[in-house]
Amino acid sequence: MKGATDSVAVTVQILDKEYRIACPAEEHDNLLASAQHLNEAIKTIRDNGKVVGADRIIVMAALNITHELLQHRSQKESATQSLGQRIKALQHKVDGALYRGRQLEL
């Protein structure tokens, strides 16, 4: 029986070349999805024709994907901060209501 840390060999195709990569068994599907996403980004840049050379195309794809990742992180952080502020405001309202309720009991 395989444990959670057992590795499997996965073959992915990027820019018409096959790469065999070892990864944890539970990450198999994520690796395939990542490779597909990278390959699509590379093909988009290559087909656009503005960047020449496989190395440059791959670097541009990596930079674009990294930029997207950083944007998503920033949006997530902003949403988390906004949610935290909303929770504090609700806590303040609840505390105020509870305080007023106690005052009425006295």
N, C-alpha and C positions, 0 to 999 in steps of 0.2 A: 504494500500500500504506500502511495506517495504522500509525503508530508507537505505542508504549506510552503516550505522553502525549496522544494525540488525544482530543478530547472528543466526546461524543455528546449529543444532546438527548433527555431522557427525560421522559415525561409521567407524573406520579403523581397520585393522587386522595386528598385528605385532607379529611375532613369535608365530603364531597360537592362539593368544589371541585377543579378540575384545576390543577396547577402544572407548568410546563415548566422542567426543571432541566438544566443542562449538567454533565456529569461525565466523568471519564476512562472510556474504553470498557471497560476491565477492571473498573470498579466498577459497571457497569450493574446487574447482578443484586443486588449488595449494596444499591444505592440503592432498588431496588424492594422488597426485603425490609425495609429500614428504614422506608420509607414505609408499607408494610402493617402493620408492628409499631406504628408511631405511630398510624395510623388506627384500629387495633383498640383501642389504649389509650384514645384519645379517645372512641370509641363506647362503651366500657365505662363510662367516667366519665359521659358524657352520658346513657346509658340508666339509670344508677343514680339520676339525678335529684337528687342532693344538691348539685351544683354548677350554677349558672345562668350563662349567658353563654358564648359561644364562646371569648372570650379567656381567661376563667378556666379553662374546661375544658382548653384547650390547655396552659396553664401547669401545671395539675395533672398532666396526662399527661406533660409534659416532666419535672416534678419526680419523678414515680414512676419513669420510665425512668432518670433520672439516679441515683436512689437504688438501683435494681437494679444499675446499672453499678458504682457505688461498692462495693456489697456483694460483687459478683463479684471486683472488684479486690482487696478486702481478703481474701477467701477464697483467691485465687490467691497473694497475698503470704504468707499464713499457710502455705499448702501448700509454697511455695517455701522458706520458712525451715525448715519441718519436714523437708523433703527434704534441705536443706543440712546440718542437724544429723545426720540419719541417715547421710549420706555421710561426714561427719567421723568418726562413731562407727565406721563400717565401715573407714575408712582407718586409724584407730587400731588396730582389731583386726588388720588385715592387717599393719601395721607391727610390732605385737607378735608375731604369728606368724612373720614373717620374722626378727625379732631372735632369737626363741627357736630358730628353725631354724639360724641362724648360730652360736649358742652351742653347739648340739649338734654342729656340724661341727668345732668347735675341740676 
